[in-house]
Amino acid sequence: MKYFKIVFITFLLVVVSTVFFVVINKKQIHEMQHVSYNIASVVDFEIKDAQKAVNYLHLNTKQVMENKDKFQFSKLLRTAHSIGRYTYSLDDPSLTGHSGKNKANLLGWSEVENDIRYTDEQAAALFLSDNLKLIATQNKNFGWVYYFSKHHFAVIYPYISAEDFSFSVELEREPFFACATPEHNPKAELFFTPLYNDLIGKGLMVTIGKPVYVKGEFLGTVDIDITLNNLDNILFNLDTLNNKILLYNDKFQVLGSNNIIRDFNRSKIYKADNYLDKKLLKAEDTQGKIEYLMGKYLFVKKIKGTPFTLIYFQDASKIWLTTLMYLIPIFLFFILFVAIIILYDKSRSVMKRLEEQATKDYLTGAYNRRYFFNVGATIFLKAQRKKNSVAVVMLDIDDFKRINDLYGHKAGDLGIIHIKKILDKNLRRTDLFARFGGEEFCILLDDISLDDVEMLLEKIRKEFEVNVIVSGKERFSYTVSFGVAYGMLSTLEEMINLADKALYKSKSLGKNTITIYHTH
């Protein structure tokens, strides 16, 4: 029984721990899903915002360029400030009524000095200055907003002087222009560049742009350069669970990350496949859910209409360890609860044992004299109130000293134990009996007729006559004598004294007999 309890408690502990582990782990996954969804939503919004801005700027640029020949002030551009033999800019705002550094600047390169062939297009591009400013000031992630012409000039916002940036034809090989050309983008679609370092010192960037065509002719591109620093800040600030995040493009270049790259340097291009298995990087969109793959819980978001993928993940082992850490107080509480139950069970066992020691005879297990009087008094008083008769029986073993002398005290103890066994076998469950001392027992029979008393005791007497006790190699039997007080007296003690006198009478009549004294 003891081992069964240990096994049962262990089993219960395993079941409870497993249930709590599953529940807590599920809660962690749910929290992870909630956080990853929020991060993906914000990143998606930022990128979609840039796409909308490019499309808005593209629409305005196309309308302006289709009417570039109508700009009356275009001749003023012929006096643009020459920086060198082949480069120029509008650093002097007085030439056009330009309001200075709060506007866009025009920077260009020409095959000849004082080239006037494209002043209409340049004037039209400068007309877009307020549109460029509006877009740039609405989103702090936008590093530069500009129109870049195939005729070797650009109108760019925020303002940058020719001293800080010198326009050259080599710029046209950079992805922000090359990706717009008909050779690389024949369908004139909105494009996303690979990562590159900003030539003006704003760090790594990705450009979102769209080619501008007028009457089927490619003129240039409208571009928005997005700095990556703010993307990192978004990922860091929104990740309240401090898990791992990668935002990367189709070339596996890292646009943003959190808790992955040590000694992070924003001027360096990192490859996502150096930090995460390509099978995971190529995983399908998890449709807003957390999936388990290759020992990791991960959320994958393919940002629609872009080459970008966001992966929010954590090692399953770390999540399980965190779950176990949550389980520790629950586990300790359960252990405490089980310990209390065990202690309570033991205390009950001890109390029961103490109670038995106080109420039962140590040799036979029968009730003792104290218990008999405590419980018997209640039975006796109840019978008195109902004016019923009771039978008090005193019995003991005949010639008990002879048994001890012939067979030893161990055999004598067996003889006494057999009295308890035979009485248990023949008495009713409601009858009360106890060992009064030595070989003497007392029985209280309630709600019973005199004839039934005589029949019951005669049956018991005969059973003792044929009962054989084995003690080692010895076999012996004995008889018992009965003294009965039947009726009702004032107290239980008086009934016992009367029964004791009847027992004495049985002994004097030759033993192995039943003597009954009536109380009236």
N, C-alpha and C positions, 0 to 999 in steps of 0.2 A: 504493500500500500504506500509506503514511504517513497519507494522508487517510482511508483506510478504517479504520485503527486509531483515529483521532480520532473518527470518526463512531460506531464501535462502542462506544468508551468512553463517549461522550456518551449514546448510547442505553442502555447498561448503567446509567449513573448515573441517568438518568430512570426506568428501570424499578425499580431498587433504591429510589430515593427515593419513588416512588409506592407501592411495596409497604409500605415502612416508614411512610409517611404514613397509609395506610389502616389498618394494624395499630395504630399509636399513637392515631389518631383513634377507632378502635373501642374501644380500651382506655379512653380518656377518656370516651366515651359510656357505657361500662359502669360506670365509677366514678360518673359523674353519675347514672345510673339507681339505683345502690345507695344513694347519699346521699339522693336525692330520695324513694326508697321509705321510708327510715328516718324522714325528716322527716314525710312524709305519715302514716306509721304512728303516730308520737308525737302529732301534731296530732289525728288521728282518735281516738286513745285518750283524749286530754284532753277532747274534745267529747263523746264517748260516755260518759265518766265523769260529766260534768255532766248528761247526759240521764238516766243511771241514777239519779243523786242526786235529780233533780227527780221522777222516777217513784216513787222510794222515799219521798220526803217527801210526795208527793201521796197515796200510799196511806195513810200514817200520819195525815195531816191529815184525809182523808175519814172514816177510822174514828173519829177523835176527835170531829169535828164531828157525826157521826151520833149521838153520845152526849153532846153538850155540856150537856144539861139535867141531867146526873148529877153535875156538878162542884159539891161542897158549899161550896167557898171562894169561889164567884163573888160573893157579897155584899160581900166585902172590896174588890172593885174599885170599889164606889160611892164609896169615899173616896180614889180616885186623885187624885194631886196636880194641881191645876188650874194651868195655865201662863198662860192668858189666858181671855178670855170664852168662846172656842170650842175651845180646844186643851187637851189633858191628856197626862200620861205617868205612868209608874210609877217616877219617879226615886228615890222613897223606898222602898227594898227592905223596910223593916220592916213594910209593910202586908201582905205576903203570905208572909213568911218567905223572900223572894227572897234569894239569896246574893250580891247586888250585881252588879258589873260583869262577873263571870264568866258571867252569864246573859244572856238576851235582854231587851230593853226593849220596853215597849208604848207606842206613841205614837199619839194620835188627835185627831180633830176631831169636834165635835158641833154640831148646830143649836141645842141648848139647853145650859145649864150643868147639870152633874151628871146627864147622861143615863144612865139605868140599863137601857135597853131591850136592850142587846147584851152585858151583862156575862157571860152564860153563854158566848157565842161567844168573848169576850175571854179568859175563864178557860181555855177549851179550847185557844185559840191559845197561851197562856202555858205550857200543859202540854207543848207541842211544843218548849219551849226547849232541852232536852237533845238532841233530834233535830237542831235547827238548828245547835247547837254542834258536834255530831259531824260533820256534813257540812262545815261551814266549816273545821274544823281539819284535815280530811283532804286538802284541796286548797288550796294557797296561791294559786291563780288565782281562787278565789271571793272576791269583794269583800264581798258581802252575801248572806245567806240569810234569807228572810223569808216570812211569810204576810201578804198584803195583802187586807183585807176590803172588800166593797162598802159596808159600814157605816162607812166612814171611819176605820179604824184599821189599824195594822200592828204585828206582833210581829217584831222584827228582831234579827239577830245578825251581827256582834259588837255589843256594847252601845254605844249612843250616847245621850247625854243630850239633854234638851229644849233645853239651852242651845246645843248644837251643831247641832241639827236640829229645826225646828219643823214639825209636821205641818199640812198645809193641803189643802183640797178640790181645789186645782189639781193636786195630785199625781196624781189619778185620770185626768188627761188625758195623763199620761206613758205612753210605750209599754209599760213594764213592767206596767201595769194595763190600759190600753186594749186591748192585744192579747189579753187574756183574756176580755173582755166578749162576751156573746152576739151583739152587733151585728158585731163583728170576727172572732169565732171561734165560729160557730154549732155546729161539730162538736166543740167542747171539746177540741181537739187540743193537743199540746205545741207551743209556739211559740218563735220566735226574733225578738227585736226588732231594728230597725235600730240603728246606733250612736247613742249619746247621751252627753253629759257628766254624770257623777255629780253629783247635787245636793249631796253631802256632801264633795266634793273629792277623790275617788279617780281622777279622770281619765275618759277614755273607757271605756265599758262596752258590753257586749251582754248582754241578759237572756235566759235560757232559763226558761220557766215553763209552768205547766199549770193551767187553770181547775179550781176545786173546786165540784162540784155535790153537793147533799144533797137527796135525794128530788125530783130534777128542778129544784131551785131553785139558781140561781147565787149562791154565797156570796162568792167571791173567788178568789185565785190564790196558788199557791206559786211563788216565784221564786228563781233564783240569778243574781246579777250577776257576770259574769266580767270581770275587769280585763284590759286588753290588754298591759300592760307585760311580763308573764311570757310571753305568746305571742311577743313580739319576741325575748325572751331565748332561747326554745326554738329559734326559727328561726336566730338568730345562732350559738348554740353547736353546733347539729347540722350546720350547713353548713360542713363541713371543706374544701370546694372553693371557697368564697367566690364563689358564683354569685348569681343574683338570685331573690328569692322574693316572691310576693304571695299573701296569704290575704285573700279578700274575700267579701262576701255578694251576694245577688241584686240589690242596688241599687248594686253596684260600689263599696261603701264598703270601705276597706282596714282589715282587722282586724289584720294583721301584715305586716311586710315586712323585707327585708334587701337592702342594696346598691342601693336604688332611689331612695328619697326623701331628698334632702339637707336639712339643717337640720330634722331630724324633730322635730315637736312633738306630744306625745301628747295634748294637749288639743284638737287640731284634727282634723277629719274630712277625710280625703283620698279622692279618687275614683281608682279603679284605672284608669279609661279615660283619665286624664291622663298615665299612664305606660306604658300598653300598649294596642295596637290592640284595639278591641272584638271583631274577628274572632278574635283570640287568646284574649281573655277569655271568649268564648262557645264556644271549642273543646271538642270532646267529650273525655270521659275517655280517657286514653291507655292505660288498663288496665295500669298498672305499667311501661310502656315509655317510652323517649325517642323523640319524633317530631321530624321536621324540618318546620317550617312558617314561611313568610314570613321566611326568613333567620335563623331561630332554632331551636335545639334546645330542646325543652320537654317537661316532664312535667306532665300535668294530672290532678288527683285531685278528683273530685266527691265530697264527703263525704256519704255516704248518709244520708237522713233529715234533712238540714239544708240551708239555703240557701247553704252555704259551699263555696268552690272554692279549692284550692291550686294555684298554678302555680309550678313551679321551672324556670327557663330561663336561657339564656345566648345571646348573639349568636354565630351560627355563625362569623363572621369572627374573633372572639376565640379560639374553640376551635381554629380552623384555625391561627391565629397561634401559639397555645401549642404546637400539634402541630409546627409548623415550628421552634419554639425547641427542642423535644426532638430534632428532626432534625439540628440544627446539629452536635452532636458526632459523630453517626453519619455525617453528610455529610463532616465533616472527616476522620474515620477512613477513610471510603471514598476520599476524595481522596488521603490519605496512602498508602493501600494501592495505589491506581492509580499514584501517583507512584513508589512502590517498584518496582512491576512495570515501569513505563517505564524507570526507572533500571537495573533488572536487565537488561531487554531491550537497552538501550543499551550497558551494560557487556559483555553477551555479544557484541553486535555489534562493539564495540571490541576485545574479546579475540579474536574470530574474525578481525578485520581484522589485528590484530597477529600472530596465529598464521600467517595467510596471508602476511604480509610476511616472517615468519621462515622460512616453509617453501616459499613459491612465488616463482617468477620474476615480476617486475613487468611484463615485456613480454608474455609468452605466457600466463601463468597456469599454466604447467606447474610441477611441483615443482622445487625447486632442489637443488644438490649436497648440502647438509647433510641435507635430508630424505631424499634417496636413500640416503645412507649409514646414517642412523638406521633407516629401515624396511627397507632392503635387507639390512642385517646380520642382522635377525631372519629374513627369508625364506631367506637363504643358510644360516644355522645350522640351520634346520629341514630344509632339503634335505640338509645334511651328515649329520644324525642318521638320516635315512631312506635315506642313500646314493643319493640321486637326482642326476641331472645337471641343470645349469642352463645357460642361455645368457645371456651378457653381450654386448650389442651396442653398439658405438660407431658413430655415424653423423654426418656433417656434409655441408654443401652444397658441391658442386664449384664451384670458381672463384667463391667468394662475393665476393672483392674486386672482380672484374669487374662484378658486379651493382651494387655500391655506386658504382663509378666511372661506369658507364653510366647508371644510373637514379636514383641518389641513395640516401642512407642510409634515407630513409623507405621506399623500395621494398625495401631490404635487410631492414628490420624486418618488413615484410609477408611476405617470404620465410621468415623465422624463425618467424613466427606460423603460417604454413601447415604447417610441420613438425608443430607441436602438434596442429593440426586433423586431419591425415591419420593421425597415430599414434592419436589418440582414436578415430578411425573404425575402425581395423583391429585394434587390440590388444584383448585380453580385459580385463575389469574387474579381474581379479586381477593383471594384469601391471603392473610398475612402470617408469616412465620419468621422466627429469628432464633439464632443460637444464643442461649442465655449464659453459657459457660460450660467448659468441659464437654461432656457428652449429652448435655441437657438442652432441649429445644422447646419453644413455646409457639402454639398456633392459635390464631384468632379467626374463627369462622363466623361470618355474619349472614343473616338471611338464610337460615338452614334449619330444618326440623331435627328433632331428636333422633328419629329413625334414620335419617340421612347421615347424621353424625356417627351413629353406631355402625352403619354399613360402610362408610368411608374409612373409619379407623380400623375396622375388622379387615378390610381389604389390604390396608397398609401393613397391619400386623402380620398377615399371612405372607406378604411379599418379603418382609424382613426374614421370616422363617426360612424361605427358600433361597434367599440371596447369598451367593458365595463370593467372598472377597479374596483376591489373589495378591499376595505381598511377597515378591521374590519367589522362592520355592514353596512358600507356605500358602495353604488355602484354609479359610475358616469362615464361619458364619456366626450370627448372633441373633438374639431376640431383643425386643424392646417392650417396655411397659408404658401404659397410658393412664393419665389421670385427667378427668374432664369435669369442668364446672359448666353446667348448662342452665340458662335462664338469664336473669338480670339482677345485679346488685348495684350499690351506690357508685362504686368506682371500679376501674379496670384492675387496680391492685388487689381489691377484695376478691375478684373473680380468679386472679392468678394464685392467690393464697389458697383458695378453695380447691383449685385444680391441683395444686401442689400436695394438698392433703389426700386427694384422690389418688395421686401417683404413689404416695407413700403406702396407701392401702393396697394398691396393685402389687407393690413389692412384697408386702407382708402376706399376700395371698398366694405367693409362689412365682410371681413375675410372669412375663409374656402374657399379660392380660390387660383388660380395659375396665377401669372403674369410673362410673359417672355419678357425680353429686348434683342433685337438683337444688336450685336456689329457693324453691318454694314448695 
